[in-house]
Amino acid sequence: MAYTESIASRIVWCQQQKTRARAEFEFEGWNAEEAGLRDALLNRDHTNQYRYCPSGVRERYVMGLQDGLALIRAAAVEQYCSASRD
């Protein structure tokens, strides 16, 4: 499925950015975004586990999760529209 490739590409991007992070906070942000993307793929939400993290880290997790879910929804709409045309 195309959305899994898009999400996988974003996960790889996050991993690459983690290796370039210069500060712990930056590393944690990329790590959180990656976790959010993975959770979207696995249909789970661990937002509550980030409630005591710095707000920037929590926001990155939520961003990854929401972006992943949006990609999944877009793929479902695309598949529906494609099936309707046939």
PyMOL Python script that loads the backbone (N, CA, C, O; Angstrom):
from pymol import cmd

cmd.read_pdbstr("""\
ATOM      1  N   MET A   1       0.832  -1.178   0.000  1.00  0.00           N
ATOM      2  CA  MET A   1       0.000   0.000   0.000  1.00  0.00           C
ATOM      3  C   MET A   1       0.876   1.241   0.000  1.00  0.00           C
ATOM      4  O   MET A   1       1.935   1.280   0.627  1.00  0.00           O
ATOM      5  N   ALA A   2       0.415   2.239  -0.710  1.00  0.00           N
ATOM      6  CA  ALA A   2       1.202   3.457  -0.864  1.00  0.00           C
ATOM      7  C   ALA A   2       1.390   4.200   0.449  1.00  0.00           C
ATOM      8  O   ALA A   2       2.451   4.779   0.682  1.00  0.00           O
ATOM      9  N   TYR A   3       0.371   4.195   1.317  1.00  0.00           N
ATOM     10  CA  TYR A   3       0.516   4.945   2.561  1.00  0.00           C
ATOM     11  C   TYR A   3       1.585   4.342   3.455  1.00  0.00           C
ATOM     12  O   TYR A   3       2.271   5.074   4.168  1.00  0.00           O
ATOM     13  N   THR A   4       1.743   3.027   3.434  1.00  0.00           N
ATOM     14  CA  THR A   4       2.792   2.430   4.264  1.00  0.00           C
ATOM     15  C   THR A   4       4.168   2.832   3.761  1.00  0.00           C
ATOM     16  O   THR A   4       5.096   3.003   4.551  1.00  0.00           O
ATOM     17  N   GLU A   5       4.300   2.982   2.455  1.00  0.00           N
ATOM     18  CA  GLU A   5       5.575   3.453   1.898  1.00  0.00           C
ATOM     19  C   GLU A   5       5.845   4.894   2.313  1.00  0.00           C
ATOM     20  O   GLU A   5       6.978   5.243   2.644  1.00  0.00           O
ATOM     21  N   SER A   6       4.816   5.729   2.297  1.00  0.00           N
ATOM     22  CA  SER A   6       4.972   7.126   2.715  1.00  0.00           C
ATOM     23  C   SER A   6       5.340   7.213   4.186  1.00  0.00           C
ATOM     24  O   SER A   6       6.237   7.965   4.566  1.00  0.00           O
ATOM     25  N   ILE A   7       4.650   6.448   5.005  1.00  0.00           N
ATOM     26  CA  ILE A   7       4.940   6.456   6.434  1.00  0.00           C
ATOM     27  C   ILE A   7       6.327   5.877   6.691  1.00  0.00           C
ATOM     28  O   ILE A   7       7.076   6.392   7.520  1.00  0.00           O
ATOM     29  N   ALA A   8       6.661   4.815   5.984  1.00  0.00           N
ATOM     30  CA  ALA A   8       7.991   4.217   6.149  1.00  0.00           C
ATOM     31  C   ALA A   8       9.079   5.214   5.758  1.00  0.00           C
ATOM     32  O   ALA A   8      10.122   5.283   6.409  1.00  0.00           O
ATOM     33  N   SER A   9       8.842   5.983   4.704  1.00  0.00           N
ATOM     34  CA  SER A   9       9.813   7.004   4.300  1.00  0.00           C
ATOM     35  C   SER A   9       9.988   8.057   5.386  1.00  0.00           C
ATOM     36  O   SER A   9      11.106   8.495   5.655  1.00  0.00           O
ATOM     37  N   ARG A  10       8.890   8.462   6.008  1.00  0.00           N
ATOM     38  CA  ARG A  10       8.968   9.440   7.097  1.00  0.00           C
ATOM     39  C   ARG A  10       9.709   8.856   8.297  1.00  0.00           C
ATOM     40  O   ARG A  10      10.472   9.561   8.957  1.00  0.00           O
ATOM     41  N   ILE A  11       9.491   7.579   8.581  1.00  0.00           N
ATOM     42  CA  ILE A  11      10.191   6.932   9.699  1.00  0.00           C
ATOM     43  C   ILE A  11      11.694   6.927   9.431  1.00  0.00           C
ATOM     44  O   ILE A  11      12.487   7.238  10.319  1.00  0.00           O
ATOM     45  N   VAL A  12      12.078   6.577   8.220  1.00  0.00           N
ATOM     46  CA  VAL A  12      13.499   6.586   7.850  1.00  0.00           C
ATOM     47  C   VAL A  12      14.062   7.995   7.974  1.00  0.00           C
ATOM     48  O   VAL A  12      15.180   8.176   8.457  1.00  0.00           O
ATOM     49  N   TRP A  13      13.295   8.995   7.541  1.00  0.00           N
ATOM     50  CA  TRP A  13      13.732  10.390   7.652  1.00  0.00           C
ATOM     51  C   TRP A  13      13.981  10.748   9.121  1.00  0.00           C
ATOM     52  O   TRP A  13      14.993  11.366   9.453  1.00  0.00           O
ATOM     53  N   CYS A  14      13.058  10.358   9.989  1.00  0.00           N
ATOM     54  CA  CYS A  14      13.225  10.629  11.427  1.00  0.00           C
ATOM     55  C   CYS A  14      14.488   9.958  11.961  1.00  0.00           C
ATOM     56  O   CYS A  14      15.236  10.556  12.734  1.00  0.00           O
ATOM     57  N   GLN A  15      14.717   8.738  11.554  1.00  0.00           N
ATOM     58  CA  GLN A  15      15.916   8.019  12.002  1.00  0.00           C
ATOM     59  C   GLN A  15      17.183   8.728  11.541  1.00  0.00           C
ATOM     60  O   GLN A  15      18.151   8.835  12.294  1.00  0.00           O
ATOM     61  N   GLN A  16      17.175   9.207  10.315  1.00  0.00           N
ATOM     62  CA  GLN A  16      18.339   9.936   9.806  1.00  0.00           C
ATOM     63  C   GLN A  16      18.554  11.229  10.584  1.00  0.00           C
ATOM     64  O   GLN A  16      19.685  11.591  10.907  1.00  0.00           O
ATOM     65  N   GLN A  17      17.469  11.914  10.876  1.00  0.00           N
ATOM     66  CA  GLN A  17      17.574  13.171  11.605  1.00  0.00           C
ATOM     67  C   GLN A  17      18.058  12.951  13.042  1.00  0.00           C
ATOM     68  O   GLN A  17      18.768  13.791  13.596  1.00  0.00           O
ATOM     69  N   LYS A  18      17.675  11.830  13.636  1.00  0.00           N
ATOM     70  CA  LYS A  18      18.157  11.518  14.994  1.00  0.00           C
ATOM     71  C   LYS A  18      19.674  11.403  15.023  1.00  0.00           C
ATOM     72  O   LYS A  18      20.306  11.802  16.001  1.00  0.00           O
ATOM     73  N   THR A  19      20.261  10.866  13.966  1.00  0.00           N
ATOM     74  CA  THR A  19      21.719  10.710  13.944  1.00  0.00           C
ATOM     75  C   THR A  19      22.413  12.060  13.815  1.00  0.00           C
ATOM     76  O   THR A  19      23.592  12.191  14.145  1.00  0.00           O
ATOM     77  N   ARG A  20      21.679  13.069  13.332  1.00  0.00           N
ATOM     78  CA  ARG A  20      22.247  14.413  13.162  1.00  0.00           C
ATOM     79  C   ARG A  20      21.899  15.359  14.308  1.00  0.00           C
ATOM     80  O   ARG A  20      22.367  16.497  14.348  1.00  0.00           O
ATOM     81  N   ALA A  21      21.084  14.884  15.230  1.00  0.00           N
ATOM     82  CA  ALA A  21      20.641  15.746  16.334  1.00  0.00           C
ATOM     83  C   ALA A  21      21.834  16.184  17.170  1.00  0.00           C
ATOM     84  O   ALA A  21      22.716  15.388  17.491  1.00  0.00           O
ATOM     85  N   ARG A  22      21.842  17.454  17.512  1.00  0.00           N
ATOM     86  CA  ARG A  22      22.959  18.011  18.281  1.00  0.00           C
ATOM     87  C   ARG A  22      22.634  18.124  19.765  1.00  0.00           C
ATOM     88  O   ARG A  22      23.530  18.293  20.592  1.00  0.00           O
ATOM     89  N   ALA A  23      21.365  18.031  20.096  1.00  0.00           N
ATOM     90  CA  ALA A  23      20.955  18.155  21.491  1.00  0.00           C
ATOM     91  C   ALA A  23      19.998  17.017  21.840  1.00  0.00           C
ATOM     92  O   ALA A  23      19.329  16.467  20.966  1.00  0.00           O
ATOM     93  N   GLU A  24      19.942  16.676  23.105  1.00  0.00           N
ATOM     94  CA  GLU A  24      19.057  15.595  23.567  1.00  0.00           C
ATOM     95  C   GLU A  24      17.601  15.913  23.250  1.00  0.00           C
ATOM     96  O   GLU A  24      16.846  15.032  22.839  1.00  0.00           O
ATOM     97  N   PHE A  25      17.207  17.167  23.440  1.00  0.00           N
ATOM     98  CA  PHE A  25      15.841  17.576  23.167  1.00  0.00           C
ATOM     99  C   PHE A  25      15.479  17.349  21.692  1.00  0.00           C
ATOM    100  O   PHE A  25      14.379  16.893  21.382  1.00  0.00           O
ATOM    101  N   GLU A  26      16.400  17.666  20.801  1.00  0.00           N
ATOM    102  CA  GLU A  26      16.185  17.465  19.372  1.00  0.00           C
ATOM    103  C   GLU A  26      16.067  15.973  19.057  1.00  0.00           C
ATOM    104  O   GLU A  26      15.194  15.561  18.293  1.00  0.00           O
ATOM    105  N   PHE A  27      16.946  15.172  19.648  1.00  0.00           N
ATOM    106  CA  PHE A  27      16.901  13.719  19.468  1.00  0.00           C
ATOM    107  C   PHE A  27      15.548  13.175  19.939  1.00  0.00           C
ATOM    108  O   PHE A  27      14.923  12.372  19.246  1.00  0.00           O
ATOM    109  N   GLU A  28      15.105  13.613  21.111  1.00  0.00           N
ATOM    110  CA  GLU A  28      13.835  13.135  21.661  1.00  0.00           C
ATOM    111  C   GLU A  28      12.652  13.534  20.783  1.00  0.00           C
ATOM    112  O   GLU A  28      11.677  12.791  20.675  1.00  0.00           O
ATOM    113  N   GLY A  29      12.737  14.698  20.161  1.00  0.00           N
ATOM    114  CA  GLY A  29      11.676  15.121  19.254  1.00  0.00           C
ATOM    115  C   GLY A  29      11.556  14.218  18.041  1.00  0.00           C
ATOM    116  O   GLY A  29      10.455  13.809  17.673  1.00  0.00           O
ATOM    117  N   TRP A  30      12.681  13.906  17.418  1.00  0.00           N
ATOM    118  CA  TRP A  30      12.664  13.000  16.264  1.00  0.00           C
ATOM    119  C   TRP A  30      12.217  11.606  16.686  1.00  0.00           C
ATOM    120  O   TRP A  30      11.495  10.935  15.949  1.00  0.00           O
ATOM    121  N   ASN A  31      12.637  11.172  17.856  1.00  0.00           N
ATOM    122  CA  ASN A  31      12.243   9.865  18.372  1.00  0.00           C
ATOM    123  C   ASN A  31      10.724   9.806  18.593  1.00  0.00           C
ATOM    124  O   ASN A  31      10.075   8.812  18.266  1.00  0.00           O
ATOM    125  N   ALA A  32      10.179  10.879  19.149  1.00  0.00           N
ATOM    126  CA  ALA A  32       8.740  10.938  19.406  1.00  0.00           C
ATOM    127  C   ALA A  32       7.943  10.948  18.103  1.00  0.00           C
ATOM    128  O   ALA A  32       6.918  10.275  17.996  1.00  0.00           O
ATOM    129  N   GLU A  33       8.406  11.705  17.118  1.00  0.00           N
ATOM    130  CA  GLU A  33       7.718  11.747  15.824  1.00  0.00           C
ATOM    131  C   GLU A  33       7.713  10.361  15.179  1.00  0.00           C
ATOM    132  O   GLU A  33       6.701   9.918  14.636  1.00  0.00           O
ATOM    133  N   GLU A  34       8.851   9.694  15.249  1.00  0.00           N
ATOM    134  CA  GLU A  34       8.935   8.330  14.708  1.00  0.00           C
ATOM    135  C   GLU A  34       7.955   7.407  15.427  1.00  0.00           C
ATOM    136  O   GLU A  34       7.273   6.605  14.790  1.00  0.00           O
ATOM    137  N   ALA A  35       7.887   7.518  16.735  1.00  0.00           N
ATOM    138  CA  ALA A  35       6.965   6.680  17.514  1.00  0.00           C
ATOM    139  C   ALA A  35       5.516   6.958  17.119  1.00  0.00           C
ATOM    140  O   ALA A  35       4.711   6.030  17.026  1.00  0.00           O
ATOM    141  N   GLY A  36       5.180   8.218  16.888  1.00  0.00           N
ATOM    142  CA  GLY A  36       3.826   8.561  16.460  1.00  0.00           C
ATOM    143  C   GLY A  36       3.480   7.948  15.112  1.00  0.00           C
ATOM    144  O   GLY A  36       2.371   7.452  14.914  1.00  0.00           O
ATOM    145  N   LEU A  37       4.418   7.983  14.199  1.00  0.00           N
ATOM    146  CA  LEU A  37       4.194   7.373  12.883  1.00  0.00           C
ATOM    147  C   LEU A  37       3.999   5.862  13.009  1.00  0.00           C
ATOM    148  O   LEU A  37       3.111   5.291  12.377  1.00  0.00           O
ATOM    149  N   ARG A  38       4.824   5.228  13.818  1.00  0.00           N
ATOM    150  CA  ARG A  38       4.685   3.781  14.031  1.00  0.00           C
ATOM    151  C   ARG A  38       3.337   3.445  14.665  1.00  0.00           C
ATOM    152  O   ARG A  38       2.682   2.476  14.283  1.00  0.00           O
ATOM    153  N   ASP A  39       2.936   4.259  15.635  1.00  0.00           N
ATOM    154  CA  ASP A  39       1.659   4.007  16.292  1.00  0.00           C
ATOM    155  C   ASP A  39       0.489   4.167  15.321  1.00  0.00           C
ATOM    156  O   ASP A  39      -0.494   3.432  15.417  1.00  0.00           O
ATOM    157  N   ALA A  40       0.580   5.105  14.397  1.00  0.00           N
ATOM    158  CA  ALA A  40      -0.475   5.249  13.389  1.00  0.00           C
ATOM    159  C   ALA A  40      -0.590   3.971  12.566  1.00  0.00           C
ATOM    160  O   ALA A  40      -1.692   3.497  12.291  1.00  0.00           O
ATOM    161  N   LEU A  41       0.554   3.417  12.177  1.00  0.00           N
ATOM    162  CA  LEU A  41       0.538   2.164  11.403  1.00  0.00           C
ATOM    163  C   LEU A  41      -0.065   1.015  12.198  1.00  0.00           C
ATOM    164  O   LEU A  41      -0.748   0.155  11.642  1.00  0.00           O
ATOM    165  N   LEU A  42       0.190   1.004  13.486  1.00  0.00           N
ATOM    166  CA  LEU A  42      -0.269  -0.089  14.346  1.00  0.00           C
ATOM    167  C   LEU A  42      -1.617   0.202  15.003  1.00  0.00           C
ATOM    168  O   LEU A  42      -2.084  -0.566  15.845  1.00  0.00           O
ATOM    169  N   ASN A  43      -2.243   1.323  14.611  1.00  0.00           N
ATOM    170  CA  ASN A  43      -3.554   1.715  15.119  1.00  0.00           C
ATOM    171  C   ASN A  43      -3.585   1.782  16.649  1.00  0.00           C
ATOM    172  O   ASN A  43      -4.451   1.193  17.296  1.00  0.00           O
ATOM    173  N   ARG A  44      -2.625   2.508  17.202  1.00  0.00           N
ATOM    174  CA  ARG A  44      -2.600   2.700  18.647  1.00  0.00           C
ATOM    175  C   ARG A  44      -2.230   4.150  18.941  1.00  0.00           C
ATOM    176  O   ARG A  44      -1.696   4.856  18.086  1.00  0.00           O
ATOM    177  N   ASP A  45      -2.519   4.570  20.149  1.00  0.00           N
ATOM    178  CA  ASP A  45      -2.286   5.955  20.543  1.00  0.00           C
ATOM    179  C   ASP A  45      -1.666   5.969  21.940  1.00  0.00           C
ATOM    180  O   ASP A  45      -2.299   5.565  22.915  1.00  0.00           O
ATOM    181  N   HIS A  46      -0.448   6.428  22.020  1.00  0.00           N
ATOM    182  CA  HIS A  46       0.262   6.514  23.305  1.00  0.00           C
ATOM    183  C   HIS A  46       0.468   7.966  23.735  1.00  0.00           C
ATOM    184  O   HIS A  46       1.427   8.282  24.438  1.00  0.00           O
ATOM    185  N   THR A  47      -0.433   8.837  23.311  1.00  0.00           N
ATOM    186  CA  THR A  47      -0.317  10.248  23.656  1.00  0.00           C
ATOM    187  C   THR A  47      -0.215  10.437  25.163  1.00  0.00           C
ATOM    188  O   THR A  47       0.553  11.277  25.631  1.00  0.00           O
ATOM    189  N   ASN A  48      -0.986   9.663  25.930  1.00  0.00           N
ATOM    190  CA  ASN A  48      -0.962   9.815  27.387  1.00  0.00           C
ATOM    191  C   ASN A  48       0.414   9.516  27.981  1.00  0.00           C
ATOM    192  O   ASN A  48       0.741  10.026  29.053  1.00  0.00           O
ATOM    193  N   GLN A  49       1.217   8.709  27.313  1.00  0.00           N
ATOM    194  CA  GLN A  49       2.557   8.412  27.817  1.00  0.00           C
ATOM    195  C   GLN A  49       3.505   9.595  27.634  1.00  0.00           C
ATOM    196  O   GLN A  49       4.597   9.606  28.201  1.00  0.00           O
ATOM    197  N   TYR A  50       3.102  10.575  26.858  1.00  0.00           N
ATOM    198  CA  TYR A  50       3.934  11.757  26.604  1.00  0.00           C
ATOM    199  C   TYR A  50       3.472  12.964  27.422  1.00  0.00           C
ATOM    200  O   TYR A  50       3.992  14.064  27.233  1.00  0.00           O
ATOM    201  N   ARG A  51       2.515  12.783  28.317  1.00  0.00           N
ATOM    202  CA  ARG A  51       1.952  13.926  29.043  1.00  0.00           C
ATOM    203  C   ARG A  51       2.955  14.613  29.957  1.00  0.00           C
ATOM    204  O   ARG A  51       2.813  15.806  30.226  1.00  0.00           O
ATOM    205  N   TYR A  52       3.965  13.898  30.441  1.00  0.00           N
ATOM    206  CA  TYR A  52       4.961  14.501  31.329  1.00  0.00           C
ATOM    207  C   TYR A  52       6.258  14.880  30.604  1.00  0.00           C
ATOM    208  O   TYR A  52       7.211  15.354  31.223  1.00  0.00           O
ATOM    209  N   CYS A  53       6.278  14.669  29.307  1.00  0.00           N
ATOM    210  CA  CYS A  53       7.442  15.062  28.504  1.00  0.00           C
ATOM    211  C   CYS A  53       7.373  16.565  28.236  1.00  0.00           C
ATOM    212  O   CYS A  53       6.314  17.175  28.380  1.00  0.00           O
ATOM    213  N   PRO A  54       8.480  17.151  27.853  1.00  0.00           N
ATOM    214  CA  PRO A  54       8.426  18.561  27.436  1.00  0.00           C
ATOM    215  C   PRO A  54       7.400  18.728  26.310  1.00  0.00           C
ATOM    216  O   PRO A  54       7.230  17.834  25.481  1.00  0.00           O
ATOM    217  N   SER A  55       6.727  19.864  26.288  1.00  0.00           N
ATOM    218  CA  SER A  55       5.640  20.059  25.328  1.00  0.00           C
ATOM    219  C   SER A  55       6.096  19.874  23.880  1.00  0.00           C
ATOM    220  O   SER A  55       5.328  19.377  23.055  1.00  0.00           O
ATOM    221  N   GLY A  56       7.318  20.260  23.561  1.00  0.00           N
ATOM    222  CA  GLY A  56       7.817  20.091  22.199  1.00  0.00           C
ATOM    223  C   GLY A  56       7.924  18.634  21.794  1.00  0.00           C
ATOM    224  O   GLY A  56       7.652  18.286  20.645  1.00  0.00           O
ATOM    225  N   VAL A  57       8.314  17.790  22.716  1.00  0.00           N
ATOM    226  CA  VAL A  57       8.417  16.345  22.440  1.00  0.00           C
ATOM    227  C   VAL A  57       7.018  15.765  22.268  1.00  0.00           C
ATOM    228  O   VAL A  57       6.768  14.997  21.339  1.00  0.00           O
ATOM    229  N   ARG A  58       6.109  16.135  23.164  1.00  0.00           N
ATOM    230  CA  ARG A  58       4.723  15.654  23.057  1.00  0.00           C
ATOM    231  C   ARG A  58       4.110  16.091  21.728  1.00  0.00           C
ATOM    232  O   ARG A  58       3.433  15.304  21.065  1.00  0.00           O
ATOM    233  N   GLU A  59       4.347  17.337  21.341  1.00  0.00           N
ATOM    234  CA  GLU A  59       3.807  17.842  20.078  1.00  0.00           C
ATOM    235  C   GLU A  59       4.354  17.066  18.881  1.00  0.00           C
ATOM    236  O   GLU A  59       3.628  16.826  17.917  1.00  0.00           O
ATOM    237  N   ARG A  60       5.602  16.678  18.932  1.00  0.00           N
ATOM    238  CA  ARG A  60       6.197  15.908  17.827  1.00  0.00           C
ATOM    239  C   ARG A  60       5.566  14.520  17.739  1.00  0.00           C
ATOM    240  O   ARG A  60       5.333  14.014  16.641  1.00  0.00           O
ATOM    241  N   TYR A  61       5.286  13.895  18.896  1.00  0.00           N
ATOM    242  CA  TYR A  61       4.609  12.593  18.880  1.00  0.00           C
ATOM    243  C   TYR A  61       3.233  12.747  18.231  1.00  0.00           C
ATOM    244  O   TYR A  61       2.872  11.982  17.336  1.00  0.00           O
ATOM    245  N   VAL A  62       2.476  13.734  18.683  1.00  0.00           N
ATOM    246  CA  VAL A  62       1.126  13.945  18.163  1.00  0.00           C
ATOM    247  C   VAL A  62       1.177  14.261  16.669  1.00  0.00           C
ATOM    248  O   VAL A  62       0.338  13.782  15.906  1.00  0.00           O
ATOM    249  N   MET A  63       2.147  15.057  16.253  1.00  0.00           N
ATOM    250  CA  MET A  63       2.292  15.372  14.836  1.00  0.00           C
ATOM    251  C   MET A  63       2.537  14.096  14.022  1.00  0.00           C
ATOM    252  O   MET A  63       1.904  13.895  12.986  1.00  0.00           O
ATOM    253  N   GLY A  64       3.441  13.244  14.478  1.00  0.00           N
ATOM    254  CA  GLY A  64       3.710  11.999  13.777  1.00  0.00           C
ATOM    255  C   GLY A  64       2.474  11.120  13.707  1.00  0.00           C
ATOM    256  O   GLY A  64       2.163  10.554  12.660  1.00  0.00           O
ATOM    257  N   LEU A  65       1.771  11.009  14.825  1.00  0.00           N
ATOM    258  CA  LEU A  65       0.556  10.198  14.872  1.00  0.00           C
ATOM    259  C   LEU A  65      -0.503  10.750  13.926  1.00  0.00           C
ATOM    260  O   LEU A  65      -1.093   9.997  13.151  1.00  0.00           O
ATOM    261  N   GLN A  66      -0.748  12.047  13.983  1.00  0.00           N
ATOM    262  CA  GLN A  66      -1.778  12.652  13.132  1.00  0.00           C
ATOM    263  C   GLN A  66      -1.400  12.586  11.658  1.00  0.00           C
ATOM    264  O   GLN A  66      -2.254  12.321  10.812  1.00  0.00           O
ATOM    265  N   ASP A  67      -0.147  12.822  11.348  1.00  0.00           N
ATOM    266  CA  ASP A  67       0.286  12.727   9.951  1.00  0.00           C
ATOM    267  C   ASP A  67       0.117  11.306   9.426  1.00  0.00           C
ATOM    268  O   ASP A  67      -0.358  11.104   8.309  1.00  0.00           O
ATOM    269  N   GLY A  68       0.506  10.328  10.233  1.00  0.00           N
ATOM    270  CA  GLY A  68       0.356   8.933   9.832  1.00  0.00           C
ATOM    271  C   GLY A  68      -1.104   8.568   9.604  1.00  0.00           C
ATOM    272  O   GLY A  68      -1.440   7.914   8.617  1.00  0.00           O
ATOM    273  N   LEU A  69      -1.976   8.994  10.523  1.00  0.00           N
ATOM    274  CA  LEU A  69      -3.406   8.708  10.377  1.00  0.00           C
ATOM    275  C   LEU A  69      -3.987   9.410   9.156  1.00  0.00           C
ATOM    276  O   LEU A  69      -4.848   8.857   8.471  1.00  0.00           O
ATOM    277  N   ALA A  70      -3.522  10.620   8.883  1.00  0.00           N
ATOM    278  CA  ALA A  70      -4.001  11.346   7.699  1.00  0.00           C
ATOM    279  C   ALA A  70      -3.586  10.621   6.415  1.00  0.00           C
ATOM    280  O   ALA A  70      -4.372  10.530   5.473  1.00  0.00           O
ATOM    281  N   LEU A  71      -2.363  10.111   6.377  1.00  0.00           N
ATOM    282  CA  LEU A  71      -1.916   9.358   5.204  1.00  0.00           C
ATOM    283  C   LEU A  71      -2.750   8.097   5.009  1.00  0.00           C
ATOM    284  O   LEU A  71      -3.074   7.731   3.879  1.00  0.00           O
ATOM    285  N   ILE A  72      -3.096   7.439   6.102  1.00  0.00           N
ATOM    286  CA  ILE A  72      -3.920   6.234   6.022  1.00  0.00           C
ATOM    287  C   ILE A  72      -5.319   6.580   5.514  1.00  0.00           C
ATOM    288  O   ILE A  72      -5.860   5.878   4.660  1.00  0.00           O
ATOM    289  N   ARG A  73      -5.909   7.664   6.037  1.00  0.00           N
ATOM    290  CA  ARG A  73      -7.239   8.078   5.580  1.00  0.00           C
ATOM    291  C   ARG A  73      -7.217   8.485   4.114  1.00  0.00           C
ATOM    292  O   ARG A  73      -8.131   8.151   3.361  1.00  0.00           O
ATOM    293  N   ALA A  74      -6.188   9.198   3.713  1.00  0.00           N
ATOM    294  CA  ALA A  74      -6.082   9.617   2.311  1.00  0.00           C
ATOM    295  C   ALA A  74      -5.998   8.403   1.393  1.00  0.00           C
ATOM    296  O   ALA A  74      -6.590   8.394   0.314  1.00  0.00           O
ATOM    297  N   ALA A  75      -5.275   7.396   1.814  1.00  0.00           N
ATOM    298  CA  ALA A  75      -5.163   6.180   1.006  1.00  0.00           C
ATOM    299  C   ALA A  75      -6.512   5.470   0.909  1.00  0.00           C
ATOM    300  O   ALA A  75      -6.846   4.911  -0.135  1.00  0.00           O
ATOM    301  N   ALA A  76      -7.284   5.491   1.990  1.00  0.00           N
ATOM    302  CA  ALA A  76      -8.607   4.860   1.974  1.00  0.00           C
ATOM    303  C   ALA A  76      -9.542   5.600   1.018  1.00  0.00           C
ATOM    304  O   ALA A  76     -10.299   4.969   0.281  1.00  0.00           O
ATOM    305  N   VAL A  77      -9.494   6.924   1.028  1.00  0.00           N
ATOM    306  CA  VAL A  77     -10.321   7.715   0.112  1.00  0.00           C
ATOM    307  C   VAL A  77      -9.896   7.457  -1.321  1.00  0.00           C
ATOM    308  O   VAL A  77     -10.737   7.287  -2.203  1.00  0.00           O
ATOM    309  N   GLU A  78      -8.594   7.429  -1.551  1.00  0.00           N
ATOM    310  CA  GLU A  78      -8.088   7.166  -2.899  1.00  0.00           C
ATOM    311  C   GLU A  78      -8.541   5.796  -3.389  1.00  0.00           C
ATOM    312  O   GLU A  78      -8.931   5.642  -4.546  1.00  0.00           O
ATOM    313  N   GLN A  79      -8.487   4.815  -2.515  1.00  0.00           N
ATOM    314  CA  GLN A  79      -8.911   3.464  -2.891  1.00  0.00           C
ATOM    315  C   GLN A  79     -10.414   3.449  -3.185  1.00  0.00           C
ATOM    316  O   GLN A  79     -10.851   2.807  -4.140  1.00  0.00           O
ATOM    317  N   TYR A  80     -11.199   4.147  -2.377  1.00  0.00           N
ATOM    318  CA  TYR A  80     -12.644   4.208  -2.591  1.00  0.00           C
ATOM    319  C   TYR A  80     -12.966   4.878  -3.928  1.00  0.00           C
ATOM    320  O   TYR A  80     -13.798   4.392  -4.693  1.00  0.00           O
ATOM    321  N   CYS A  81     -12.298   5.993  -4.195  1.00  0.00           N
ATOM    322  CA  CYS A  81     -12.541   6.718  -5.453  1.00  0.00           C
ATOM    323  C   CYS A  81     -12.121   5.878  -6.657  1.00  0.00           C
ATOM    324  O   CYS A  81     -12.784   5.891  -7.694  1.00  0.00           O
ATOM    325  N   SER A  82     -11.036   5.163  -6.514  1.00  0.00           N
ATOM    326  CA  SER A  82     -10.541   4.313  -7.588  1.00  0.00           C
ATOM    327  C   SER A  82     -11.545   3.186  -7.864  1.00  0.00           C
ATOM    328  O   SER A  82     -11.814   2.853  -9.018  1.00  0.00           O
ATOM    329  N   ALA A  83     -12.088   2.611  -6.801  1.00  0.00           N
ATOM    330  CA  ALA A  83     -13.065   1.525  -6.963  1.00  0.00           C
ATOM    331  C   ALA A  83     -14.355   2.056  -7.570  1.00  0.00           C
ATOM    332  O   ALA A  83     -15.013   1.347  -8.332  1.00  0.00           O
ATOM    333  N   SER A  84     -14.728   3.287  -7.248  1.00  0.00           N
ATOM    334  CA  SER A  84     -15.949   3.880  -7.785  1.00  0.00           C
ATOM    335  C   SER A  84     -15.856   4.119  -9.286  1.00  0.00           C
ATOM    336  O   SER A  84     -16.860   4.043  -9.994  1.00  0.00           O
ATOM    337  N   ARG A  85     -14.656   4.406  -9.767  1.00  0.00           N
ATOM    338  CA  ARG A  85     -14.460   4.666 -11.203  1.00  0.00           C
ATOM    339  C   ARG A  85     -14.560   3.393 -12.027  1.00  0.00           C
ATOM    340  O   ARG A  85     -14.892   3.442 -13.211  1.00  0.00           O
ATOM    341  N   ASP A  86     -14.277   2.263 -11.413  1.00  0.00           N
ATOM    342  CA  ASP A  86     -14.275   0.984 -12.176  1.00  0.00           C
ATOM    343  C   ASP A  86     -15.643   0.463 -12.454  1.00  0.00           C
ATOM    344  O   ASP A  86     -15.789  -0.589 -13.077  1.00  0.00           O
TER     345      ASP A  86
END
""", "prot")
cmd.dss("prot")
cmd.show_as("cartoon", "prot")
cmd.util.cbc("prot")
cmd.orient("prot")
